[in-house]
Amino acid sequence: MKKIMIGLVRGYQRFISPLFPPSCRYYPTCSSYMIQAVEKHGALKGGIMGTARILRCHPFVKGGLDYVPETFSLRRNPHKPDDEQTYFQQQHKKR
C-alpha cells in the first residue's frame, strides 16, 4: 500500500504539479511531506498526516518549515532552528 500511495504522489509531482504555478506555503512541499509521512509512519497514518497537511495549506496561513514529526500527529510540527525559518521567509519574499 505504501508503494501505491508514494507512486500516486510521484505521478502528481511529475505530471500534474508542473502544470500549475508553485503555491505550497510550506517546506517541504505538501507532496514531499506526504511521501515522507507515508515512508515514516505507514500508508494509513502517513496518508492521514499528509491529508491534514494539505488541508492546512491555504492562502491564509503563514506557512514556513513543517517537517514530518517523529511520532504520529495531526498538528503542525514545531519549527526547527529559527535560522531556517528566517531563510525560508526571505526566499519567499523574493518571488
C-alpha positions as CSV (number, residue, x, y, z in Angstrom):
1,M,0.0,0.0,0.0
2,K,2.9,2.4,0.8
3,K,4.4,1.9,-2.7
4,I,1.0,2.6,-4.3
5,M,0.5,5.8,-2.4
6,I,4.0,7.0,-3.0
7,G,3.6,6.2,-6.7
8,L,0.4,8.2,-6.9
9,V,2.1,11.2,-5.3
10,R,5.2,10.9,-7.5
11,G,2.8,10.8,-10.5
12,Y,1.2,14.0,-9.3
13,Q,4.6,15.6,-8.8
14,R,5.8,14.7,-12.3
15,F,2.7,15.2,-14.5
16,I,0.2,17.4,-12.7
17,S,2.1,19.8,-10.5
18,P,4.2,21.3,-13.3
19,L,1.0,22.5,-15.0
20,F,0.4,25.0,-12.2
21,P,2.5,27.7,-10.6
22,P,4.1,26.9,-7.2
23,S,1.6,27.5,-4.4
24,C,2.6,25.4,-1.4
25,R,3.3,27.7,1.6
26,Y,5.4,25.1,3.4
27,Y,8.7,23.4,3.2
28,P,8.9,20.6,2.4
29,T,6.1,20.9,-0.1
30,C,2.8,19.1,0.7
31,S,3.5,16.3,-1.8
32,S,7.0,15.8,-0.4
33,Y,5.6,15.8,3.1
34,M,3.0,13.2,2.1
35,I,5.8,10.9,0.8
36,Q,7.9,11.4,3.9
37,A,5.0,10.8,6.2
38,V,4.0,7.6,4.4
39,E,7.6,6.3,4.4
40,K,8.0,7.1,8.1
41,H,4.5,6.2,9.5
42,G,3.0,3.8,7.0
43,A,0.2,4.2,4.5
44,L,-2.7,4.8,6.9
45,K,-1.1,7.2,9.4
46,G,1.1,8.8,6.9
47,G,-1.8,9.3,4.5
48,I,-3.8,10.9,7.3
49,M,-0.9,13.2,8.2
50,G,-0.4,14.2,4.6
51,T,-4.0,14.9,4.1
52,A,-4.1,17.1,7.2
53,R,-1.1,19.0,5.9
54,I,-2.8,19.6,2.6
55,L,-5.8,20.9,4.4
56,R,-3.6,23.3,6.4
57,C,-2.0,24.7,3.2
58,H,-4.2,27.6,2.1
59,P,-3.7,31.3,1.3
60,F,-4.5,32.5,4.8
61,V,-1.7,30.5,6.5
62,K,1.8,32.0,7.0
63,G,3.5,28.7,6.0
64,G,7.1,28.0,6.8
65,L,9.0,25.0,7.9
66,D,6.9,22.0,8.7
67,Y,8.8,18.7,8.8
68,V,7.2,15.3,9.4
69,P,7.2,14.7,13.1
70,E,8.8,11.6,14.6
71,T,5.5,10.5,16.2
72,F,2.1,10.5,14.6
73,S,0.4,13.9,15.0
74,L,-2.1,15.9,13.0
75,R,-0.7,19.2,14.4
76,R,1.9,21.2,12.7
77,N,5.4,20.2,13.8
78,P,7.1,23.0,15.9
79,H,9.7,24.9,13.9
80,K,13.2,23.8,14.0
81,P,16.0,26.3,14.2
82,D,15.0,29.9,13.8
83,D,17.7,30.4,11.1
84,E,15.9,28.1,8.7
85,Q,12.6,29.9,9.3
86,T,14.2,33.3,8.5
87,Y,15.9,31.9,5.4
88,F,12.5,30.4,4.2
89,Q,10.7,33.7,4.7
90,Q,13.4,35.6,2.8
91,Q,13.3,33.3,-0.1
92,H,9.5,33.6,-0.5
93,K,9.6,37.4,-0.3
94,K,11.9,37.5,-3.4
95,R,9.2,35.9,-5.5
